């Protein structure tokens, strides 16, 4: 497993652990409320928080076992919505716990856009359950302020993630440059080859296994195969070569100052090294590669069109 893939796996595991901790804290809040009901002798209202606590605890356990399933998040939200629906009608004016808990949990457990949409859609129901008809504007304003304040960290985090994805030069799943950086480097390498009158070759590499690997063996297996293939191609490549991922299953290996003969030798080494790399379930990594050489009269647009045509031709062979 490559260091980049290990880092991505560790970050996903940390995110899953944080979500599990959020579910446990929500369960602790409801359990504390159930204990308070018991201590004050209000036995009629104990059943609902106890059931909600059990539901949240089960959701936390399921999320710890399998963090890819959305069911734990849905169970936690159902439990919090149930508490709000049953407890809000009996609260006194200004009670914000049952209005804030489901809203904040929705922001914590769901992506930002669906969470905000769900909170806004359910707002009339929550306000109606609170029964503050004489001060309806105040309740609406309180609810909207709560959503705005609670969503600020998530909005900032989403904007930062968007900026980082736009400015990042490397892939997040494997050890290669992304497509945008690949296009930029293609322009600069073609300009350098033109200025220095040097040969420039590009190997278009297509890995057909990646197209269906996720559906057959799961997303983790697909990422492992992708990371292994990139590591193998980086090991075979020379120091000045550039590996770029052009789409889901295709790569451009740019070979500066390399003629057709040297590029053909590199193609044989590359396909042989990938075939030698095996995985328990998928076996050898199948690779198809085509050579595209830079010509003196090539513009960057023509060169890129030829690369894309070779890439499509390799994909057609798989059909």
Secondary structure as GFF3:
##gff-version 3
##sequence-region A 1 319
A	DSSP	alpha_helix	3	39	.	.	.	ID=ss1
A	DSSP	three_ten_helix	43	45	.	.	.	ID=ss2
A	DSSP	alpha_helix	46	65	.	.	.	ID=ss3
A	DSSP	alpha_helix	71	87	.	.	.	ID=ss4
A	DSSP	three_ten_helix	88	90	.	.	.	ID=ss5
A	DSSP	alpha_helix	97	109	.	.	.	ID=ss6
A	DSSP	alpha_helix	112	130	.	.	.	ID=ss7
A	DSSP	three_ten_helix	133	135	.	.	.	ID=ss8
A	DSSP	alpha_helix	136	167	.	.	.	ID=ss9
A	DSSP	alpha_helix	179	196	.	.	.	ID=ss10
A	DSSP	beta_strand	200	206	.	.	.	ID=ss11
A	DSSP	alpha_helix	209	217	.	.	.	ID=ss12
A	DSSP	alpha_helix	219	236	.	.	.	ID=ss13
A	DSSP	beta_strand	242	245	.	.	.	ID=ss14
A	DSSP	beta_strand	250	256	.	.	.	ID=ss15
A	DSSP	alpha_helix	260	276	.	.	.	ID=ss16
A	DSSP	beta_strand	278	279	.	.	.	ID=ss17
A	DSSP	beta_strand	283	284	.	.	.	ID=ss18
A	DSSP	beta_strand	288	293	.	.	.	ID=ss19
A	DSSP	alpha_helix	300	316	.	.	.	ID=ss20
###
